[in-house]
């Protein structure tokens, strides 16, 4: 059970209302994570600002961004993010089996994506450190230095949301990702 109440645009602090309302419109409802973030305008504004920077300047398509989010959520055991990003990844064109493979670290369906996701996995698991061979594999797969450095922003955004969910124990309000509740996968 969540440690804090989930706000609506009507109950949120004034400095969170506009952003929370916009997120509610974007997702068709106020997601529990966003309603919880609204408790602290700095939390919600930081989340929105990172999303905006990625939207304005990022080079990865939605399919790639969702795959990165799945990796980070898996490494951090974030049930909420794995579930939300499974939905997002499927909407972006990944099959459910691919979302499971991404979370497991077995991306045999796209070698270029696999190289990037290995960097995301190592970055997340090793506090930003990656093996030289993983960096080179990313370059060899066709990713640019710009893209590989951009990866740090995507990892940071997802670490932010994973840690937030762990901190407040966000209640799941989206379908659970396969294997999370019954322990059969991962």
Secondary structure as UniProt FT lines:
FT   TURN            9..11
FT   HELIX           14..27
FT   HELIX           32..37
FT   TURN            38..39
FT   HELIX           41..57
FT   HELIX           62..75
FT   TURN            76..77
FT   HELIX           79..91
FT   TURN            92..93
FT   HELIX           96..104
FT   TURN            108..109
FT   HELIX           111..125
FT   TURN            126..128
FT   HELIX           132..140
FT   TURN            141..142
FT   HELIX           145..168
FT   TURN            178..182
//
